[in-house]
Amino acid sequence: MRRPAIALLLLLPALSACNSKTDTRLKAIEERLAKAEAAIGEHKAITLKPGDTGYGLIDTDVGRLPVAIADIQPQAGGSRVILDFGNPSTARLTGMTAKIEWGGNDSKGLPLPANGSHSLHFAAPQPLLPGSWRQYPIDLAGFPPTQLGWVRISNFDSGTVDLLSQ
């Protein structure tokens, strides 16, 4: 009876070593999963900054659409931002909607806390034709062009997707 107990005590360090290897592997898998989940959600929302060149890509049900700030103009009590949406697909998108958020930056250029931001529901007044760009003006209250630090587009819905026949 003592021999099995002694054998078990001798095996205990080996068993705990297996457990630490399992823990290490589990942590590595969890880290990989977190990175994959972050990559999937990376294009669900985009943040554009005034003065930046180029465009951001937002995921939609028809693929990724490029979006850029084409212009910013002063507007009573805020800014009028002209957003340029591109449609690389062969489908017409009618009734696109999105959540638009905006805010300012602090003295270091970092976004101000969320309580200093604003948001609105955007509904595209005209369809976005296939293989083209279309500009949509959006009035953003509270931040004149000199104070506007960022514009975020999220919760994008393509609306009706029409495949036009010849």
Stockholm file with secondary structure:
# STOCKHOLM 1.0

chainA/1-166         MRRPAIALLLLLPALSACNSKTDTRLKAIEERLAKAEAAIGEHKAITLKPGDTGYGLIDTDVGRLPVAIADIQPQAGGSRVILDFGNPSTARLTGMTAKIEWGGNDSKGLPLPANGSHSLHFAAPQPLLPGSWRQYPIDLAGFPPTQLGWVRISNFDSGTVDLLSQ
#=GR chainA/1-166 SS CHHHHHHHHHHHHHHHHHHHHHHHHHHHHHHHHHHHHHHHHTTSSEEECTTCCSCEEEEETTEEEEEEEEEEEEETTEEEEEEEEEECSSEEEESCEEEEEEECBCTTSCBCCGGGCEEEEEECSSCBCTTEEEEEEEEEETCCTTTCCEEEEEEEECCEEEECCC
#=GC SS_cons         CHHHHHHHHHHHHHHHHHHHHHHHHHHHHHHHHHHHHHHHHTTSSEEECTTCCSCEEEEETTEEEEEEEEEEEEETTEEEEEEEEEECSSEEEESCEEEEEEECBCTTSCBCCGGGCEEEEEECSSCBCTTEEEEEEEEEETCCTTTCCEEEEEEEECCEEEECCC
//
